[in-house]
C-alpha cells in the first residue's frame, strides 16, 4: 500500500493543450493527468498514443481517461448503444497503447417524461430492458478493457441516489471487473444520499474525484465547503484508490493541489 494516494489533475477548458497540461502537472508535482474526452484535443484521433507513452517515459506521469459524458451504454436504440460500445473499444485500445491504467465513465439515467405532478424516468419504467442492456454492454466494455490491461470505473453523477440507478449499481457489482469512482462533491450535492450505495460496494472503489461543495455549487477548492476532505483522503489511501483533484480553473486547481497535499494522511 502506498504511503499516500496517487494525486492527479484534470484537463481544463482554459488549457486545451496536452503539452501545457503536462507542464502544469509537473509544476504541481502530481502523479497523473485525467484526459477528458469531452474535449476534442484529448481524444484518440487527436492525441496519438505514442505521444502519451513517450510523455510517460520522459516525465514519469501516469494517465487516466474520462469517457464523454453523453456515452449511454443502456440506450434503447441499438445502433446508438453499439456506437458507444465501439467508441469504448477504441478508447480501451488507445489507453493501453498509451499506458493509461484506468477509464472513468458515467452511467446515464436517461430521459424523463414530465407529468403534471412528477417526473417519470424512462429507464425506471423499463428497468428490465435497462439493466439487460447495461449487463450486455458492460460485459463487452469490461472485456475490452481487461484484454488491454485497463480497469473501468463508473462514477456517481448525482444519480446513484435514484432508486433504479442504485439498484442497477447493485446488480452490476455482481460482475467481475465492475469498479466505481466516488465523486465526493457530487455525493455532497445529493445530501450524501449516494454514499450508501457506494459504501455497500466500498471494495469496488478504485478512483475518487475530490472537490468541495459549499451548499450551492460543487467543484470548489477543498477546505472551502462542507466535506470532510481529510477523511476522504484517508479512505482513498486505505483502499488504494487514486484521487483526481477536480477543480476546473487553473488558479483554483493550483490552490486545490496545495491544500490537498497539506491534508494528506
Secondary structure, DSSP 8 states (H G I E B T S, - for coil): --SS--EEEE-BTTB--HHHHHHHHHHHT-SEEEEETTSGGGSTTTS-HHHHHHHHHHH--EEEEE--TT--TT-SSHHHHHHHHHHHHHHHHHHHHHT--EEEEE-----EEE-SS-EEEHHHHTHHHHHHHHHHHHHHHHHHHHHTT-EEEEE--S-TTSHHHHHHHHHHTTSTTEEEEEEHHHHHHTTS-SHHHHHHTGGGEEEEEE-B--SS-SSB-TTSSSS-HHHHHHHHHHHT-EEEE---SHHHHHHHHHHHHHH--
